[in-house]
Amino acid sequence: MKLKTNFHANRPSNSSDELGRKNTCAGEMTVSKLTIAAEYLNRAIELYFRGDAYFSALHLAGAAQELLGKFVERTGEVSAHTSIVEGAVRISAYLNENGKPSTDKQIRAVVNHAKNRAKHMDSVGDEVVYFDAQAAARDMLDLAVSEFNQLWASGADLDLSAEIDRYNSYQATRS
């Protein structure tokens, strides 16, 4: 499945799009969420390697991963995130004392813990986080870059940027 971006910049403010919707601002444009995900991912990688904004890298990588994962699943493939969750559910049956597997929801909560703790403040006492931000950002980047690579290899309309290439090389050195 070929995924295409749809980008129309600098359309006059009084024009209509292909669905007849009026553009009300001169700067409005139509942008594919695939393009947005790639932008998030590239900036997350830049911040990660800069080494001084791991929470921002985590947040941007998480946003990219959510979008890229949906695009992967629309091609009929299994996203890296879903693959990890499904594998952990199967393994959990062997690790839980009662022999029952954890639920998909429970495993997703563990996989997304750092991302969600950093961006939500749901209750009293939830004013601080306690985790390794660098490791959390790296884990989320691993998922997002894996999904990017899956889409890129399938022919999606994505450019393999210098940032993605650098992260792929970095991943290879850690294996």
Backbone hydrogen bonds, N-H to C=O, Kabsch-Sander energy under -0.5 kcal/mol:
donor,donor_aa,acceptor,acceptor_aa,energy
3,L,1,M,-0.6
4,K,2,K,-0.5
8,H,30,T,-1.3
11,R,28,E,-0.6
15,S,12,P,-2.0
17,D,21,R,-2.5
20,G,17,D,-2.1
23,N,15,S,-2.6
24,T,22,K,-0.5
28,E,25,C,-1.9
30,T,8,H,-0.7
31,V,29,M,-0.5
36,I,32,S,-1.8
37,A,33,K,-2.6
38,A,34,L,-2.0
39,E,35,T,-2.1
40,Y,36,I,-2.7
41,L,37,A,-2.7
42,N,38,A,-2.7
43,R,39,E,-2.3
44,A,40,Y,-2.5
45,I,41,L,-2.4
46,E,42,N,-2.2
47,L,43,R,-2.6
48,Y,44,A,-2.5
49,F,45,I,-2.5
50,R,46,E,-1.8
51,G,47,L,-1.5
52,D,47,L,-0.6
53,A,47,L,-0.7
57,A,53,A,-2.4
58,L,54,Y,-2.5
59,H,55,F,-2.4
60,L,56,S,-2.7
61,A,57,A,-2.6
62,G,58,L,-2.5
63,A,59,H,-2.2
64,A,60,L,-2.5
65,Q,61,A,-2.8
66,E,62,G,-2.2
67,L,63,A,-1.8
68,L,64,A,-3.2
69,G,65,Q,-2.9
70,K,66,E,-1.6
71,F,67,L,-2.1
72,V,68,L,-2.7
73,E,69,G,-2.3
74,R,70,K,-1.7
75,T,71,F,-0.8
75,T,72,V,-1.2
76,G,73,E,-1.3
77,E,72,V,-1.4
83,S,79,S,-2.5
84,I,80,A,-2.3
85,V,81,H,-2.3
86,E,82,T,-3.0
87,G,83,S,-2.3
88,A,84,I,-2.5
89,V,85,V,-2.3
90,R,86,E,-1.9
91,I,87,G,-2.4
92,S,88,A,-2.3
93,A,89,V,-0.8
93,A,90,R,-0.7
94,Y,91,I,-1.5
95,L,91,I,-1.0
96,N,92,S,-2.7
99,G,96,N,-1.7
107,I,103,T,-2.2
108,R,104,D,-2.6
109,A,105,K,-1.8
110,V,106,Q,-1.4
111,V,107,I,-2.8
112,N,108,R,-2.5
113,H,110,V,-1.1
116,N,112,N,-2.8
117,R,113,H,-2.9
118,A,114,A,-2.3
119,K,115,K,-1.2
120,H,116,N,-1.7
126,D,123,S,-1.7
133,A,131,F,-1.0
136,A,132,D,-2.6
137,A,133,A,-2.6
138,R,134,Q,-2.4
139,D,135,A,-2.6
140,M,136,A,-2.2
141,L,137,A,-2.7
142,D,138,R,-2.6
143,L,139,D,-1.7
144,A,140,M,-2.6
145,V,141,L,-3.2
146,S,142,D,-1.9
147,E,143,L,-2.2
148,F,144,A,-2.6
149,N,145,V,-2.9
150,Q,146,S,-2.0
151,L,147,E,-2.2
152,W,148,F,-3.1
153,A,149,N,-2.7
154,S,150,Q,-1.2
155,G,152,W,-1.4
156,A,151,L,-2.4
157,D,3,L,-2.7
158,L,156,A,-2.4
161,S,159,D,-1.3
165,D,161,S,-2.5
166,R,162,A,-2.5
167,Y,163,E,-2.4
168,N,164,I,-2.8
169,S,165,D,-2.1
170,Y,166,R,-2.3
171,Q,167,Y,-2.8
172,A,168,N,-2.0
173,T,169,S,-1.6
174,R,170,Y,-0.9
174,R,171,Q,-0.8
175,S,171,Q,-0.8
175,S,172,A,-0.5
